[in-house]
Amino acid sequence: MKTAILLIAAIAGFLVLSGCGVKKSSDPRDPDFRRDRALALGDHRNSASLEELARMCLEDPDALVRGQAAASLGRHQRASATPFLLRALEDSSARVRREAVVALAENGDRDAIPALLRILGRSRGADAESAQVRLAAATALGAFGDAGTVPGLISALEDPDPAVRHASHLALQKITGHDYAADPEEWRRVR
């Protein structure tokens, strides 16, 4: 009996989470509709979808929609998305900025490296959202594997946020193949 009740509860939970029985909005004024559209457009790697995603990423009034549009631009993996993503790095929402950083790493366009270094070295405020953007930038720089980013990553070893310091350390290890712990002075000394 207990097993049957748990099974019924699991099925009901699945149905709720999968959206069964929930009518999706088809109203373009609804942010959920626009976010779903941005998600779907990420699968269409053509100029028209890129243009619509760029507009959504830069102009939509809802930060969740702008963030999803940035993420979908990253799935395009086209250098033509880079200028839009670079502009999204200036968004008022840390969520959008973080998605833009991740998307720039996915695109793999090395023209993004200077902007990512600026993000990493930007005002080291205490708010956790800005730290998440810097953490994403450190991770992205590690993915690029460019030795020119080493000085910026060494500086980030002094970031007040421990997660940013850790991501910077991992990026340095990946780029250089060495591990001088998370000690910026040691990294500077051996450079």
C-alpha positions as a Markdown table, in Angstrom:
| # | Residue | x | y | z |
|---|---|---|---|---|
| 1 | Met | 0.0 | 0.0 | 0.0 |
| 2 | Lys | 2.8 | 2.4 | 1.0 |
| 3 | Thr | 4.6 | 1.6 | -2.3 |
| 4 | Ala | 1.4 | 2.3 | -4.3 |
| 5 | Ile | 1.0 | 5.7 | -2.6 |
| 6 | Leu | 4.6 | 6.7 | -3.3 |
| 7 | Leu | 4.2 | 5.6 | -6.9 |
| 8 | Ile | 1.1 | 7.7 | -7.4 |
| 9 | Ala | 2.7 | 10.7 | -5.7 |
| 10 | Ala | 5.8 | 10.3 | -8.0 |
| 11 | Ile | 3.6 | 10.2 | -11.1 |
| 12 | Ala | 1.6 | 13.2 | -10.0 |
| 13 | Gly | 4.8 | 15.1 | -9.3 |
| 14 | Phe | 6.2 | 14.2 | -12.7 |
| 15 | Leu | 3.0 | 15.4 | -14.4 |
| 16 | Val | 3.1 | 18.7 | -12.6 |
| 17 | Leu | 6.8 | 19.2 | -13.3 |
| 18 | Ser | 6.5 | 18.2 | -17.0 |
| 19 | Gly | 3.6 | 20.7 | -17.5 |
| 20 | Cys | 0.9 | 18.2 | -18.3 |
| 21 | Gly | -2.4 | 19.7 | -17.7 |
| 22 | Val | -0.9 | 23.2 | -17.6 |
| 23 | Lys | -1.9 | 25.5 | -20.4 |
| 24 | Lys | 1.2 | 27.3 | -21.8 |
| 25 | Ser | 0.7 | 31.0 | -22.6 |
| 26 | Ser | 0.7 | 32.0 | -26.2 |
| 27 | Asp | 0.7 | 35.7 | -25.3 |
| 28 | Pro | 3.9 | 37.5 | -26.4 |
| 29 | Arg | 3.3 | 39.9 | -23.5 |
| 30 | Asp | 3.9 | 37.0 | -21.1 |
| 31 | Pro | 7.5 | 36.8 | -20.0 |
| 32 | Asp | 7.2 | 33.0 | -19.7 |
| 33 | Phe | 6.2 | 32.8 | -23.4 |
| 34 | Arg | 9.1 | 35.0 | -24.4 |
| 35 | Arg | 11.6 | 33.0 | -22.4 |
| 36 | Asp | 10.3 | 29.8 | -23.9 |
| 37 | Arg | 10.6 | 31.4 | -27.4 |
| 38 | Ala | 14.2 | 32.4 | -26.6 |
| 39 | Leu | 15.0 | 28.9 | -25.5 |
| 40 | Ala | 13.5 | 27.4 | -28.7 |
| 41 | Leu | 15.3 | 30.0 | -30.9 |
| 42 | Gly | 18.6 | 28.6 | -29.6 |
| 43 | Asp | 18.1 | 25.5 | -31.6 |
| 44 | His | 17.7 | 27.4 | -34.9 |
| 45 | Arg | 21.1 | 28.5 | -35.9 |
| 46 | Asn | 20.2 | 31.0 | -38.7 |
| 47 | Ser | 20.4 | 34.7 | -39.1 |
| 48 | Ala | 16.8 | 35.4 | -38.4 |
| 49 | Ser | 16.9 | 33.6 | -35.0 |
| 50 | Leu | 20.2 | 35.2 | -34.2 |
| 51 | Glu | 18.7 | 38.7 | -34.8 |
| 52 | Glu | 15.6 | 38.0 | -32.7 |
| 53 | Leu | 17.7 | 36.6 | -29.9 |
| 54 | Ala | 20.0 | 39.6 | -30.0 |
| 55 | Arg | 16.9 | 41.9 | -29.8 |
| 56 | Met | 15.5 | 39.9 | -26.9 |
| 57 | Cys | 18.9 | 39.8 | -25.1 |
| 58 | Leu | 19.4 | 43.6 | -25.3 |
| 59 | Glu | 15.9 | 45.0 | -25.2 |
| 60 | Asp | 13.4 | 42.7 | -23.4 |
| 61 | Pro | 12.1 | 44.3 | -20.1 |
| 62 | Asp | 12.4 | 41.0 | -18.2 |
| 63 | Ala | 15.8 | 39.9 | -17.0 |
| 64 | Leu | 15.0 | 36.2 | -17.1 |
| 65 | Val | 14.1 | 36.6 | -20.8 |
| 66 | Arg | 17.3 | 38.6 | -21.5 |
| 67 | Gly | 19.3 | 35.9 | -19.7 |
| 68 | Gln | 17.7 | 33.0 | -21.6 |
| 69 | Ala | 18.3 | 34.9 | -24.9 |
| 70 | Ala | 22.0 | 35.3 | -24.0 |
| 71 | Ala | 22.3 | 31.6 | -23.2 |
| 72 | Ser | 20.6 | 30.8 | -26.5 |
| 73 | Leu | 23.0 | 33.1 | -28.3 |
| 74 | Gly | 25.8 | 31.0 | -26.8 |
| 75 | Arg | 24.2 | 27.8 | -28.3 |
| 76 | His | 24.5 | 29.4 | -31.7 |
| 77 | Gln | 28.3 | 29.1 | -31.4 |
| 78 | Arg | 28.8 | 31.9 | -34.0 |
| 79 | Ala | 31.1 | 34.8 | -33.9 |
| 80 | Ser | 28.3 | 37.0 | -35.2 |
| 81 | Ala | 26.7 | 36.7 | -31.7 |
| 82 | Thr | 29.7 | 38.1 | -29.9 |
| 83 | Pro | 28.9 | 41.8 | -30.3 |
| 84 | Phe | 25.5 | 41.3 | -28.8 |
| 85 | Leu | 26.9 | 39.3 | -25.9 |
| 86 | Leu | 29.5 | 41.9 | -25.3 |
| 87 | Arg | 26.8 | 44.5 | -24.9 |
| 88 | Ala | 24.9 | 42.2 | -22.6 |
| 89 | Leu | 27.9 | 42.3 | -20.2 |
| 90 | Glu | 26.7 | 45.8 | -19.3 |
| 91 | Asp | 23.2 | 44.7 | -18.4 |
| 92 | Ser | 21.8 | 45.9 | -15.1 |
| 93 | Ser | 21.1 | 42.2 | -14.1 |
| 94 | Ala | 23.9 | 40.1 | -12.8 |
| 95 | Arg | 22.0 | 37.0 | -14.1 |
| 96 | Val | 22.1 | 38.4 | -17.7 |
| 97 | Arg | 25.8 | 39.3 | -17.4 |
| 98 | Arg | 26.6 | 35.8 | -16.1 |
| 99 | Glu | 24.7 | 34.1 | -19.0 |
| 100 | Ala | 26.5 | 36.4 | -21.4 |
| 101 | Val | 29.9 | 35.4 | -20.0 |
| 102 | Val | 29.0 | 31.7 | -20.3 |
| 103 | Ala | 27.7 | 32.2 | -23.8 |
| 104 | Leu | 30.9 | 34.0 | -24.9 |
| 105 | Ala | 32.9 | 31.0 | -23.6 |
| 106 | Glu | 30.6 | 28.6 | -25.6 |
| 107 | Asn | 31.0 | 30.7 | -28.7 |
| 108 | Gly | 34.8 | 30.4 | -28.4 |
| 109 | Asp | 35.4 | 33.8 | -30.0 |
| 110 | Arg | 38.7 | 35.0 | -28.7 |
| 111 | Asp | 37.7 | 38.6 | -29.3 |
| 112 | Ala | 35.8 | 38.2 | -26.0 |
| 113 | Ile | 38.9 | 37.7 | -23.9 |
| 114 | Pro | 39.6 | 41.4 | -23.1 |
| 115 | Ala | 36.0 | 41.9 | -22.0 |
| 116 | Leu | 36.2 | 38.8 | -19.8 |
| 117 | Leu | 39.4 | 40.1 | -18.2 |
| 118 | Arg | 37.7 | 43.4 | -17.5 |
| 119 | Ile | 34.8 | 41.6 | -15.9 |
| 120 | Leu | 37.2 | 39.5 | -13.8 |
| 121 | Gly | 39.0 | 42.6 | -12.5 |
| 122 | Arg | 35.8 | 44.7 | -12.1 |
| 123 | Ser | 34.8 | 46.3 | -8.8 |
| 124 | Arg | 35.2 | 43.5 | -6.4 |
| 125 | Gly | 31.9 | 44.4 | -4.6 |
| 126 | Ala | 30.6 | 42.2 | -1.8 |
| 127 | Asp | 27.4 | 41.3 | -3.5 |
| 128 | Ala | 27.1 | 37.6 | -4.4 |
| 129 | Glu | 25.6 | 38.2 | -7.8 |
| 130 | Ser | 28.7 | 40.2 | -9.0 |
| 131 | Ala | 30.9 | 37.4 | -7.6 |
| 132 | Gln | 29.0 | 34.9 | -9.7 |
| 133 | Val | 29.7 | 36.9 | -12.9 |
| 134 | Arg | 33.4 | 37.1 | -12.0 |
| 135 | Leu | 33.4 | 33.4 | -11.2 |
| 136 | Ala | 31.9 | 32.7 | -14.7 |
| 137 | Ala | 34.6 | 35.0 | -16.2 |
| 138 | Ala | 37.4 | 33.1 | -14.6 |
| 139 | Thr | 36.0 | 29.8 | -15.7 |
| 140 | Ala | 35.5 | 31.1 | -19.2 |
| 141 | Leu | 39.1 | 32.4 | -19.4 |
| 142 | Gly | 40.3 | 29.0 | -18.3 |
| 143 | Ala | 38.3 | 27.4 | -21.1 |
| 144 | Phe | 40.0 | 29.7 | -23.7 |
| 145 | Gly | 43.4 | 28.6 | -22.5 |
| 146 | Asp | 45.1 | 31.8 | -23.5 |
| 147 | Ala | 48.4 | 32.4 | -21.8 |
| 148 | Gly | 47.8 | 36.2 | -22.1 |
| 149 | Thr | 45.1 | 35.9 | -19.5 |
| 150 | Val | 47.5 | 34.7 | -16.8 |
| 151 | Pro | 48.3 | 38.1 | -15.2 |
| 152 | Gly | 44.5 | 38.9 | -14.8 |
| 153 | Leu | 43.9 | 35.5 | -13.4 |
| 154 | Ile | 46.8 | 35.9 | -10.9 |
| 155 | Ser | 45.2 | 39.2 | -9.8 |
| 156 | Ala | 41.9 | 37.4 | -9.3 |
| 157 | Leu | 43.6 | 35.1 | -6.8 |
| 158 | Glu | 43.1 | 38.2 | -4.4 |
| 159 | Asp | 39.4 | 38.5 | -5.1 |
| 160 | Pro | 37.4 | 38.7 | -1.8 |
| 161 | Asp | 35.1 | 35.9 | -2.9 |
| 162 | Pro | 36.6 | 32.4 | -2.3 |
| 163 | Ala | 34.8 | 30.8 | -5.3 |
| 164 | Val | 36.3 | 33.4 | -7.7 |
| 165 | Arg | 39.7 | 32.7 | -6.2 |
| 166 | His | 39.2 | 29.0 | -6.6 |
| 167 | Ala | 38.0 | 29.3 | -10.2 |
| 168 | Ser | 41.0 | 31.6 | -11.0 |
| 169 | His | 43.3 | 29.0 | -9.5 |
| 170 | Leu | 41.8 | 26.2 | -11.6 |
| 171 | Ala | 42.0 | 28.4 | -14.7 |
| 172 | Leu | 45.7 | 29.1 | -14.1 |
| 173 | Gln | 46.4 | 25.4 | -13.6 |
| 174 | Lys | 44.6 | 24.6 | -16.8 |
| 175 | Ile | 46.4 | 27.2 | -18.8 |
| 176 | Thr | 49.9 | 26.8 | -17.5 |
| 177 | Gly | 50.0 | 23.1 | -16.5 |
| 178 | His | 51.5 | 24.2 | -13.1 |
| 179 | Asp | 50.1 | 24.5 | -9.6 |
| 180 | Tyr | 51.5 | 27.2 | -7.3 |
| 181 | Ala | 48.5 | 26.9 | -5.0 |
| 182 | Ala | 46.3 | 30.0 | -4.7 |
| 183 | Asp | 49.2 | 32.2 | -3.7 |
| 184 | Pro | 49.3 | 35.2 | -6.1 |
| 185 | Glu | 52.9 | 36.1 | -5.0 |
| 186 | Glu | 54.1 | 32.7 | -5.8 |
| 187 | Trp | 52.5 | 32.8 | -9.2 |
| 188 | Arg | 54.1 | 36.2 | -9.9 |
| 189 | Arg | 57.5 | 35.1 | -8.7 |
| 190 | Val | 57.7 | 32.1 | -11.0 |
| 191 | Arg | 56.3 | 34.0 | -14.0 |
